[in-house]
Amino acid sequence: MSKLLTEQEVRKLIPIGHSKYYELIGTGALRSVKIGRRRFVTEQAVVDYIAGLDQAAA
């Protein structure tokens, strides 16, 4: 089971700003879930995003 991460937790793992965080979510590059009015990202979504960066660089 993956932990749900807040925006601040994700931004500690991926060095991006607030605007870039929401841009990645909006484009679907970083998958998220909405619970109530809050949006969360799973740990696996962060791992998948980073893996995608590695593949794009290769």
mmCIF file as Biopython writes it, N, C-alpha, C and O atoms, coordinates in Angstrom:
data_model
#
loop_
_atom_site.group_PDB
_atom_site.id
_atom_site.type_symbol
_atom_site.label_atom_id
_atom_site.label_alt_id
_atom_site.label_comp_id
_atom_site.label_asym_id
_atom_site.label_entity_id
_atom_site.label_seq_id
_atom_site.pdbx_PDB_ins_code
_atom_site.Cartn_x
_atom_site.Cartn_y
_atom_site.Cartn_z
_atom_site.occupancy
_atom_site.B_iso_or_equiv
_atom_site.auth_seq_id
_atom_site.auth_asym_id
_atom_site.pdbx_PDB_model_num
ATOM 1   N N  . MET A ? 1  ? 0.850   -1.178 0.000   1.0 0.0 1  A 1 
ATOM 2   C CA . MET A ? 1  ? 0.000   0.000  0.000   1.0 0.0 1  A 1 
ATOM 3   C C  . MET A ? 1  ? 0.892   1.236  0.000   1.0 0.0 1  A 1 
ATOM 4   O O  . MET A ? 1  ? 1.824   1.333  0.799   1.0 0.0 1  A 1 
ATOM 5   N N  . SER A ? 2  ? 0.610   2.175  -0.889  1.0 0.0 2  A 1 
ATOM 6   C CA . SER A ? 2  ? 1.373   3.416  -0.966  1.0 0.0 2  A 1 
ATOM 7   C C  . SER A ? 2  ? 0.801   4.449  -0.013  1.0 0.0 2  A 1 
ATOM 8   O O  . SER A ? 2  ? -0.407  4.514  0.216   1.0 0.0 2  A 1 
ATOM 9   N N  . LYS A ? 3  ? 1.690   5.246  0.529   1.0 0.0 3  A 1 
ATOM 10  C CA . LYS A ? 3  ? 1.300   6.350  1.387   1.0 0.0 3  A 1 
ATOM 11  C C  . LYS A ? 3  ? 0.859   7.520  0.513   1.0 0.0 3  A 1 
ATOM 12  O O  . LYS A ? 3  ? 1.418   7.744  -0.560  1.0 0.0 3  A 1 
ATOM 13  N N  . LEU A ? 4  ? -0.140  8.260  0.973   1.0 0.0 4  A 1 
ATOM 14  C CA . LEU A ? 4  ? -0.569  9.470  0.279   1.0 0.0 4  A 1 
ATOM 15  C C  . LEU A ? 4  ? 0.277   10.628 0.774   1.0 0.0 4  A 1 
ATOM 16  O O  . LEU A ? 4  ? 0.405   10.849 1.978   1.0 0.0 4  A 1 
ATOM 17  N N  . LEU A ? 5  ? 0.852   11.365 -0.164  1.0 0.0 5  A 1 
ATOM 18  C CA . LEU A ? 5  ? 1.741   12.468 0.163   1.0 0.0 5  A 1 
ATOM 19  C C  . LEU A ? 5  ? 1.080   13.807 -0.113  1.0 0.0 5  A 1 
ATOM 20  O O  . LEU A ? 5  ? 0.333   13.952 -1.080  1.0 0.0 5  A 1 
ATOM 21  N N  . THR A ? 6  ? 1.355   14.776 0.732   1.0 0.0 6  A 1 
ATOM 22  C CA . THR A ? 6  ? 0.864   16.136 0.518   1.0 0.0 6  A 1 
ATOM 23  C C  . THR A ? 6  ? 1.783   16.851 -0.467  1.0 0.0 6  A 1 
ATOM 24  O O  . THR A ? 6  ? 2.841   16.338 -0.832  1.0 0.0 6  A 1 
ATOM 25  N N  . GLU A ? 7  ? 1.369   18.026 -0.886  1.0 0.0 7  A 1 
ATOM 26  C CA . GLU A ? 7  ? 2.195   18.819 -1.801  1.0 0.0 7  A 1 
ATOM 27  C C  . GLU A ? 7  ? 3.588   19.055 -1.202  1.0 0.0 7  A 1 
ATOM 28  O O  . GLU A ? 7  ? 4.595   18.897 -1.891  1.0 0.0 7  A 1 
ATOM 29  N N  . GLN A ? 8  ? 3.641   19.427 0.057   1.0 0.0 8  A 1 
ATOM 30  C CA . GLN A ? 8  ? 4.923   19.720 0.694   1.0 0.0 8  A 1 
ATOM 31  C C  . GLN A ? 8  ? 5.824   18.495 0.740   1.0 0.0 8  A 1 
ATOM 32  O O  . GLN A ? 8  ? 7.032   18.608 0.533   1.0 0.0 8  A 1 
ATOM 33  N N  . GLU A ? 9  ? 5.253   17.331 1.006   1.0 0.0 9  A 1 
ATOM 34  C CA . GLU A ? 9  ? 6.042   16.097 1.048   1.0 0.0 9  A 1 
ATOM 35  C C  . GLU A ? 9  ? 6.587   15.746 -0.333  1.0 0.0 9  A 1 
ATOM 36  O O  . GLU A ? 9  ? 7.734   15.318 -0.461  1.0 0.0 9  A 1 
ATOM 37  N N  . VAL A ? 10 ? 5.771   15.924 -1.357  1.0 0.0 10 A 1 
ATOM 38  C CA . VAL A ? 10 ? 6.220   15.640 -2.726  1.0 0.0 10 A 1 
ATOM 39  C C  . VAL A ? 10 ? 7.336   16.597 -3.109  1.0 0.0 10 A 1 
ATOM 40  O O  . VAL A ? 10 ? 8.323   16.185 -3.717  1.0 0.0 10 A 1 
ATOM 41  N N  . ARG A ? 11 ? 7.190   17.866 -2.761  1.0 0.0 11 A 1 
ATOM 42  C CA . ARG A ? 11 ? 8.183   18.868 -3.133  1.0 0.0 11 A 1 
ATOM 43  C C  . ARG A ? 11 ? 9.495   18.689 -2.375  1.0 0.0 11 A 1 
ATOM 44  O O  . ARG A ? 11 ? 10.521  19.217 -2.803  1.0 0.0 11 A 1 
ATOM 45  N N  . LYS A ? 12 ? 9.488   17.967 -1.271  1.0 0.0 12 A 1 
ATOM 46  C CA . LYS A ? 12 ? 10.736  17.614 -0.593  1.0 0.0 12 A 1 
ATOM 47  C C  . LYS A ? 12 ? 11.457  16.506 -1.358  1.0 0.0 12 A 1 
ATOM 48  O O  . LYS A ? 12 ? 12.686  16.450 -1.375  1.0 0.0 12 A 1 
ATOM 49  N N  . LEU A ? 13 ? 10.681  15.627 -1.990  1.0 0.0 13 A 1 
ATOM 50  C CA . LEU A ? 13 ? 11.251  14.506 -2.748  1.0 0.0 13 A 1 
ATOM 51  C C  . LEU A ? 13 ? 11.691  14.925 -4.145  1.0 0.0 13 A 1 
ATOM 52  O O  . LEU A ? 13 ? 12.704  14.446 -4.655  1.0 0.0 13 A 1 
ATOM 53  N N  . ILE A ? 14 ? 10.922  15.823 -4.760  1.0 0.0 14 A 1 
ATOM 54  C CA . ILE A ? 14 ? 11.222  16.314 -6.106  1.0 0.0 14 A 1 
ATOM 55  C C  . ILE A ? 14 ? 11.435  17.823 -5.976  1.0 0.0 14 A 1 
ATOM 56  O O  . ILE A ? 14 ? 10.516  18.535 -5.572  1.0 0.0 14 A 1 
ATOM 57  N N  . PRO A ? 15 ? 12.611  18.319 -6.305  1.0 0.0 15 A 1 
ATOM 58  C CA . PRO A ? 15 ? 12.875  19.757 -6.123  1.0 0.0 15 A 1 
ATOM 59  C C  . PRO A ? 15 ? 12.173  20.624 -7.171  1.0 0.0 15 A 1 
ATOM 60  O O  . PRO A ? 15 ? 12.786  21.064 -8.143  1.0 0.0 15 A 1 
ATOM 61  N N  . ILE A ? 16 ? 10.882  20.860 -6.954  1.0 0.0 16 A 1 
ATOM 62  C CA . ILE A ? 16 ? 10.083  21.682 -7.860  1.0 0.0 16 A 1 
ATOM 63  C C  . ILE A ? 16 ? 9.322   22.715 -7.041  1.0 0.0 16 A 1 
ATOM 64  O O  . ILE A ? 16 ? 9.157   22.561 -5.830  1.0 0.0 16 A 1 
ATOM 65  N N  . GLY A ? 17 ? 8.870   23.746 -7.694  1.0 0.0 17 A 1 
ATOM 66  C CA . GLY A ? 17 ? 8.084   24.780 -7.039  1.0 0.0 17 A 1 
ATOM 67  C C  . GLY A ? 17 ? 6.599   24.450 -7.039  1.0 0.0 17 A 1 
ATOM 68  O O  . GLY A ? 17 ? 6.155   23.461 -7.622  1.0 0.0 17 A 1 
ATOM 69  N N  . HIS A ? 18 ? 5.860   25.301 -6.373  1.0 0.0 18 A 1 
ATOM 70  C CA . HIS A ? 18 ? 4.410   25.145 -6.246  1.0 0.0 18 A 1 
ATOM 71  C C  . HIS A ? 18 ? 3.721   25.096 -7.612  1.0 0.0 18 A 1 
ATOM 72  O O  . HIS A ? 18 ? 2.897   24.217 -7.864  1.0 0.0 18 A 1 
ATOM 73  N N  . SER A ? 19 ? 4.059   26.034 -8.483  1.0 0.0 19 A 1 
ATOM 74  C CA . SER A ? 19 ? 3.419   26.098 -9.803  1.0 0.0 19 A 1 
ATOM 75  C C  . SER A ? 19 ? 3.731   24.868 -10.639 1.0 0.0 19 A 1 
ATOM 76  O O  . SER A ? 19 ? 2.846   24.320 -11.296 1.0 0.0 19 A 1 
ATOM 77  N N  . LYS A ? 20 ? 4.979   24.434 -10.619 1.0 0.0 20 A 1 
ATOM 78  C CA . LYS A ? 20 ? 5.384   23.253 -11.391 1.0 0.0 20 A 1 
ATOM 79  C C  . LYS A ? 20 ? 4.665   22.008 -10.870 1.0 0.0 20 A 1 
ATOM 80  O O  . LYS A ? 20 ? 4.285   21.141 -11.657 1.0 0.0 20 A 1 
ATOM 81  N N  . TYR A ? 21 ? 4.475   21.912 -9.558  1.0 0.0 21 A 1 
ATOM 82  C CA . TYR A ? 21 ? 3.753   20.789 -8.945  1.0 0.0 21 A 1 
ATOM 83  C C  . TYR A ? 21 ? 2.352   20.674 -9.558  1.0 0.0 21 A 1 
ATOM 84  O O  . TYR A ? 21 ? 1.939   19.593 -9.979  1.0 0.0 21 A 1 
ATOM 85  N N  . TYR A ? 22 ? 1.634   21.786 -9.602  1.0 0.0 22 A 1 
ATOM 86  C CA . TYR A ? 22 ? 0.273   21.751 -10.147 1.0 0.0 22 A 1 
ATOM 87  C C  . TYR A ? 22 ? 0.261   21.589 -11.662 1.0 0.0 22 A 1 
ATOM 88  O O  . TYR A ? 22 ? -0.682  21.026 -12.218 1.0 0.0 22 A 1 
ATOM 89  N N  . GLU A ? 23 ? 1.295   22.075 -12.328 1.0 0.0 23 A 1 
ATOM 90  C CA . GLU A ? 23 ? 1.410   21.854 -13.771 1.0 0.0 23 A 1 
ATOM 91  C C  . GLU A ? 23 ? 1.574   20.361 -14.062 1.0 0.0 23 A 1 
ATOM 92  O O  . GLU A ? 23 ? 0.930   19.834 -14.969 1.0 0.0 23 A 1 
ATOM 93  N N  . LEU A ? 24 ? 2.426   19.685 -13.305 1.0 0.0 24 A 1 
ATOM 94  C CA . LEU A ? 24 ? 2.642   18.243 -13.503 1.0 0.0 24 A 1 
ATOM 95  C C  . LEU A ? 24 ? 1.367   17.450 -13.238 1.0 0.0 24 A 1 
ATOM 96  O O  . LEU A ? 24 ? 1.072   16.486 -13.945 1.0 0.0 24 A 1 
ATOM 97  N N  . ILE A ? 25 ? 0.622   17.851 -12.233 1.0 0.0 25 A 1 
ATOM 98  C CA . ILE A ? 25 ? -0.647  17.188 -11.940 1.0 0.0 25 A 1 
ATOM 99  C C  . ILE A ? 25 ? -1.651  17.462 -13.054 1.0 0.0 25 A 1 
ATOM 100 O O  . ILE A ? 25 ? -2.356  16.555 -13.497 1.0 0.0 25 A 1 
ATOM 101 N N  . GLY A ? 26 ? -1.715  18.701 -13.502 1.0 0.0 26 A 1 
ATOM 102 C CA . GLY A ? 26 ? -2.662  19.088 -14.556 1.0 0.0 26 A 1 
ATOM 103 C C  . GLY A ? 26 ? -2.420  18.374 -15.871 1.0 0.0 26 A 1 
ATOM 104 O O  . GLY A ? 26 ? -3.369  18.048 -16.584 1.0 0.0 26 A 1 
ATOM 105 N N  . THR A ? 27 ? -1.158  18.126 -16.203 1.0 0.0 27 A 1 
ATOM 106 C CA . THR A ? 27 ? -0.833  17.435 -17.454 1.0 0.0 27 A 1 
ATOM 107 C C  . THR A ? 27 ? -0.888  15.918 -17.315 1.0 0.0 27 A 1 
ATOM 108 O O  . THR A ? 27 ? -0.815  15.197 -18.310 1.0 0.0 27 A 1 
ATOM 109 N N  . GLY A ? 28 ? -1.017  15.435 -16.078 1.0 0.0 28 A 1 
ATOM 110 C CA . GLY A ? 28 ? -1.055  13.991 -15.853 1.0 0.0 28 A 1 
ATOM 111 C C  . GLY A ? 28 ? 0.319   13.363 -15.717 1.0 0.0 28 A 1 
ATOM 112 O O  . GLY A ? 28 ? 0.432   12.146 -15.574 1.0 0.0 28 A 1 
ATOM 113 N N  . ALA A ? 29 ? 1.370   14.181 -15.760 1.0 0.0 29 A 1 
ATOM 114 C CA . ALA A ? 29 ? 2.725   13.650 -15.604 1.0 0.0 29 A 1 
ATOM 115 C C  . ALA A ? 29 ? 2.944   13.116 -14.194 1.0 0.0 29 A 1 
ATOM 116 O O  . ALA A ? 29 ? 3.735   12.197 -13.986 1.0 0.0 29 A 1 
ATOM 117 N N  . LEU A ? 30 ? 2.242   13.695 -13.236 1.0 0.0 30 A 1 
ATOM 118 C CA . LEU A ? 30 ? 2.292   13.250 -11.843 1.0 0.0 30 A 1 
ATOM 119 C C  . LEU A ? 30 ? 0.861   12.932 -11.436 1.0 0.0 30 A 1 
ATOM 120 O O  . LEU A ? 30 ? 0.033   13.826 -11.261 1.0 0.0 30 A 1 
ATOM 121 N N  . ARG A ? 31 ? 0.587   11.637 -11.290 1.0 0.0 31 A 1 
ATOM 122 C CA . ARG A ? 31 ? -0.780  11.206 -10.965 1.0 0.0 31 A 1 
ATOM 123 C C  . ARG A ? 31 ? -1.147  11.599 -9.538  1.0 0.0 31 A 1 
ATOM 124 O O  . ARG A ? 31 ? -0.319  11.542 -8.628  1.0 0.0 31 A 1 
ATOM 125 N N  . SER A ? 32 ? -2.397  11.997 -9.364  1.0 0.0 32 A 1 
ATOM 126 C CA . SER A ? 32 ? -2.858  12.401 -8.039  1.0 0.0 32 A 1 
ATOM 127 C C  . SER A ? 32 ? -4.285  11.914 -7.814  1.0 0.0 32 A 1 
ATOM 128 O O  . SER A ? 32 ? -4.981  11.497 -8.739  1.0 0.0 32 A 1 
ATOM 129 N N  . VAL A ? 33 ? -4.692  11.984 -6.548  1.0 0.0 33 A 1 
ATOM 130 C CA . VAL A ? 33 ? -6.071  11.655 -6.182  1.0 0.0 33 A 1 
ATOM 131 C C  . VAL A ? 33 ? -6.622  12.816 -5.364  1.0 0.0 33 A 1 
ATOM 132 O O  . VAL A ? 33 ? -5.892  13.489 -4.637  1.0 0.0 33 A 1 
ATOM 133 N N  . LYS A ? 34 ? -7.906  13.029 -5.499  1.0 0.0 34 A 1 
ATOM 134 C CA . LYS A ? 34 ? -8.544  14.106 -4.754  1.0 0.0 34 A 1 
ATOM 135 C C  . LYS A ? 34 ? -9.439  13.495 -3.693  1.0 0.0 34 A 1 
ATOM 136 O O  . LYS A ? 34 ? -10.279 12.644 -3.987  1.0 0.0 34 A 1 
ATOM 137 N N  . ILE A ? 35 ? -9.256  13.930 -2.471  1.0 0.0 35 A 1 
ATOM 138 C CA . ILE A ? 35 ? -10.090 13.498 -1.356  1.0 0.0 35 A 1 
ATOM 139 C C  . ILE A ? 35 ? -10.659 14.761 -0.729  1.0 0.0 35 A 1 
ATOM 140 O O  . ILE A ? 35 ? -9.934  15.567 -0.146  1.0 0.0 35 A 1 
ATOM 141 N N  . GLY A ? 36 ? -11.953 14.917 -0.858  1.0 0.0 36 A 1 
ATOM 142 C CA . GLY A ? 36 ? -12.564 16.166 -0.416  1.0 0.0 36 A 1 
ATOM 143 C C  . GLY A ? 36 ? -12.054 17.293 -1.289  1.0 0.0 36 A 1 
ATOM 144 O O  . GLY A ? 36 ? -12.144 17.230 -2.515  1.0 0.0 36 A 1 
ATOM 145 N N  . ARG A ? 37 ? -11.518 18.327 -0.654  1.0 0.0 37 A 1 
ATOM 146 C CA . ARG A ? 37 ? -10.964 19.455 -1.410  1.0 0.0 37 A 1 
ATOM 147 C C  . ARG A ? 37 ? -9.455  19.369 -1.535  1.0 0.0 37 A 1 
ATOM 148 O O  . ARG A ? 37 ? -8.837  20.241 -2.145  1.0 0.0 37 A 1 
ATOM 149 N N  . ARG A ? 38 ? -8.851  18.335 -0.968  1.0 0.0 38 A 1 
ATOM 150 C CA . ARG A ? 38 ? -7.392  18.216 -0.992  1.0 0.0 38 A 1 
ATOM 151 C C  . ARG A ? 38 ? -6.929  17.222 -2.047  1.0 0.0 38 A 1 
ATOM 152 O O  . ARG A ? 38 ? -7.633  16.264 -2.369  1.0 0.0 38 A 1 
ATOM 153 N N  . ARG A ? 39 ? -5.751  17.459 -2.570  1.0 0.0 39 A 1 
ATOM 154 C CA . ARG A ? 39 ? -5.175  16.598 -3.591  1.0 0.0 39 A 1 
ATOM 155 C C  . ARG A ? 39 ? -3.911  15.962 -3.021  1.0 0.0 39 A 1 
ATOM 156 O O  . ARG A ? 39 ? -3.093  16.627 -2.385  1.0 0.0 39 A 1 
ATOM 157 N N  . PHE A ? 40 ? -3.771  14.651 -3.264  1.0 0.0 40 A 1 
ATOM 158 C CA . PHE A ? 40 ? -2.634  13.900 -2.764  1.0 0.0 40 A 1 
ATOM 159 C C  . PHE A ? 40 ? -1.979  13.137 -3.908  1.0 0.0 40 A 1 
ATOM 160 O O  . PHE A ? 40 ? -2.609  12.854 -4.927  1.0 0.0 40 A 1 
ATOM 161 N N  . VAL A ? 41 ? -0.713  12.812 -3.724  1.0 0.0 41 A 1 
ATOM 162 C CA . VAL A ? 41 ? 0.056   12.036 -4.680  1.0 0.0 41 A 1 
ATOM 163 C C  . VAL A ? 41 ? 0.560   10.804 -3.951  1.0 0.0 41 A 1 
ATOM 164 O O  . VAL A ? 41 ? 1.042   10.912 -2.823  1.0 0.0 41 A 1 
ATOM 165 N N  . THR A ? 42 ? 0.458   9.632  -4.572  1.0 0.0 42 A 1 
ATOM 166 C CA . THR A ? 42 ? 0.968   8.428  -3.918  1.0 0.0 42 A 1 
ATOM 167 C C  . THR A ? 42 ? 2.485   8.351  -4.072  1.0 0.0 42 A 1 
ATOM 168 O O  . THR A ? 42 ? 3.066   8.939  -4.984  1.0 0.0 42 A 1 
ATOM 169 N N  . GLU A ? 43 ? 3.105   7.614  -3.162  1.0 0.0 43 A 1 
ATOM 170 C CA . GLU A ? 43 ? 4.552   7.398  -3.259  1.0 0.0 43 A 1 
ATOM 171 C C  . GLU A ? 43 ? 4.899   6.755  -4.593  1.0 0.0 43 A 1 
ATOM 172 O O  . GLU A ? 43 ? 5.915   7.094  -5.201  1.0 0.0 43 A 1 
ATOM 173 N N  . GLN A ? 44 ? 4.059   5.824  -5.053  1.0 0.0 44 A 1 
ATOM 174 C CA . GLN A ? 44 ? 4.322   5.132  -6.312  1.0 0.0 44 A 1 
ATOM 175 C C  . GLN A ? 44 ? 4.272   6.100  -7.492  1.0 0.0 44 A 1 
ATOM 176 O O  . GLN A ? 44 ? 5.037   5.950  -8.445  1.0 0.0 44 A 1 
ATOM 177 N N  . ALA A ? 45 ? 3.385   7.086  -7.439  1.0 0.0 45 A 1 
ATOM 178 C CA . ALA A ? 45 ? 3.314   8.078  -8.513  1.0 0.0 45 A 1 
ATOM 179 C C  . ALA A ? 45 ? 4.605   8.887  -8.586  1.0 0.0 45 A 1 
ATOM 180 O O  . ALA A ? 45 ? 5.057   9.237  -9.676  1.0 0.0 45 A 1 
ATOM 181 N N  . VAL A ? 46 ? 5.201   9.185  -7.434  1.0 0.0 46 A 1 
ATOM 182 C CA . VAL A ? 46 ? 6.481   9.905  -7.409  1.0 0.0 46 A 1 
ATOM 183 C C  . VAL A ? 46 ? 7.581   9.028  -8.006  1.0 0.0 46 A 1 
ATOM 184 O O  . VAL A ? 46 ? 8.388   9.499  -8.808  1.0 0.0 46 A 1 
ATOM 185 N N  . VAL A ? 47 ? 7.612   7.754  -7.614  1.0 0.0 47 A 1 
ATOM 186 C CA . VAL A ? 47 ? 8.601   6.816  -8.158  1.0 0.0 47 A 1 
ATOM 187 C C  . VAL A ? 47 ? 8.448   6.710  -9.673  1.0 0.0 47 A 1 
ATOM 188 O O  . VAL A ? 47 ? 9.442   6.734  -10.398 1.0 0.0 47 A 1 
ATOM 189 N N  . ASP A ? 48 ? 7.213   6.593  -10.153 1.0 0.0 48 A 1 
ATOM 190 C CA . ASP A ? 48 ? 6.959   6.485  -11.591 1.0 0.0 48 A 1 
ATOM 191 C C  . ASP A ? 48 ? 7.390   7.755  -12.324 1.0 0.0 48 A 1 
ATOM 192 O O  . ASP A ? 48 ? 7.948   7.671  -13.418 1.0 0.0 48 A 1 
ATOM 193 N N  . TYR A ? 49 ? 7.141   8.922  -11.743 1.0 0.0 49 A 1 
ATOM 194 C CA . TYR A ? 49 ? 7.537   10.189 -12.363 1.0 0.0 49 A 1 
ATOM 195 C C  . TYR A ? 49 ? 9.053   10.261 -12.485 1.0 0.0 49 A 1 
ATOM 196 O O  . TYR A ? 49 ? 9.572   10.639 -13.536 1.0 0.0 49 A 1 
ATOM 197 N N  . ILE A ? 50 ? 9.762   9.908  -11.433 1.0 0.0 50 A 1 
ATOM 198 C CA . ILE A ? 50 ? 11.221  9.944  -11.460 1.0 0.0 50 A 1 
ATOM 199 C C  . ILE A ? 50 ? 11.765  8.934  -12.454 1.0 0.0 50 A 1 
ATOM 200 O O  . ILE A ? 50 ? 12.732  9.221  -13.160 1.0 0.0 50 A 1 
ATOM 201 N N  . ALA A ? 51 ? 11.159  7.757  -12.521 1.0 0.0 51 A 1 
ATOM 202 C CA . ALA A ? 51 ? 11.587  6.747  -13.492 1.0 0.0 51 A 1 
ATOM 203 C C  . ALA A ? 51 ? 11.388  7.265  -14.917 1.0 0.0 51 A 1 
ATOM 204 O O  . ALA A ? 51 ? 12.207  6.999  -15.797 1.0 0.0 51 A 1 
ATOM 205 N N  . GLY A ? 52 ? 10.312  7.997  -15.138 1.0 0.0 52 A 1 
ATOM 206 C CA . GLY A ? 52 ? 10.065  8.585  -16.447 1.0 0.0 52 A 1 
ATOM 207 C C  . GLY A ? 52 ? 11.121  9.621  -16.820 1.0 0.0 52 A 1 
ATOM 208 O O  . GLY A ? 52 ? 11.486  9.746  -17.989 1.0 0.0 52 A 1 
ATOM 209 N N  . LEU A ? 53 ? 11.604  10.352 -15.841 1.0 0.0 53 A 1 
ATOM 210 C CA . LEU A ? 53 ? 12.685  11.308 -16.091 1.0 0.0 53 A 1 
ATOM 211 C C  . LEU A ? 53 ? 13.959  10.581 -16.503 1.0 0.0 53 A 1 
ATOM 212 O O  . LEU A ? 53 ? 14.666  11.014 -17.413 1.0 0.0 53 A 1 
ATOM 213 N N  . ASP A ? 54 ? 14.244  9.477  -15.827 1.0 0.0 54 A 1 
ATOM 214 C CA . ASP A ? 54 ? 15.423  8.672  -16.167 1.0 0.0 54 A 1 
ATOM 215 C C  . ASP A ? 54 ? 15.330  8.144  -17.603 1.0 0.0 54 A 1 
ATOM 216 O O  . ASP A ? 54 ? 16.315  8.158  -18.341 1.0 0.0 54 A 1 
ATOM 217 N N  . GLN A ? 55 ? 14.138  7.680  -17.991 1.0 0.0 55 A 1 
ATOM 218 C CA . GLN A ? 55 ? 13.959  7.142  -19.335 1.0 0.0 55 A 1 
ATOM 219 C C  . GLN A ? 55 ? 14.075  8.240  -20.391 1.0 0.0 55 A 1 
ATOM 220 O O  . GLN A ? 55 ? 14.623  8.008  -21.469 1.0 0.0 55 A 1 
ATOM 221 N N  . ALA A ? 56 ? 13.570  9.415  -20.093 1.0 0.0 56 A 1 
ATOM 222 C CA . ALA A ? 56 ? 13.628  10.537 -21.043 1.0 0.0 56 A 1 
ATOM 223 C C  . ALA A ? 56 ? 15.076  11.002 -21.239 1.0 0.0 56 A 1 
ATOM 224 O O  . ALA A ? 56 ? 15.449  11.452 -22.322 1.0 0.0 56 A 1 
ATOM 225 N N  . ALA A ? 57 ? 15.878  10.889 -20.190 1.0 0.0 57 A 1 
ATOM 226 C CA . ALA A ? 57 ? 17.273  11.315 -20.273 1.0 0.0 57 A 1 
ATOM 227 C C  . ALA A ? 57 ? 18.140  10.323 -21.048 1.0 0.0 57 A 1 
ATOM 228 O O  . ALA A ? 57 ? 19.199  10.674 -21.567 1.0 0.0 57 A 1 
ATOM 229 N N  . ALA A ? 58 ? 17.670  9.083  -21.116 1.0 0.0 58 A 1 
ATOM 230 C CA . ALA A ? 58 ? 18.477  8.037  -21.783 1.0 0.0 58 A 1 
ATOM 231 C C  . ALA A ? 58 ? 18.385  8.105  -23.283 1.0 0.0 58 A 1 
ATOM 232 O O  . ALA A ? 58 ? 19.003  7.298  -23.977 1.0 0.0 58 A 1 
#
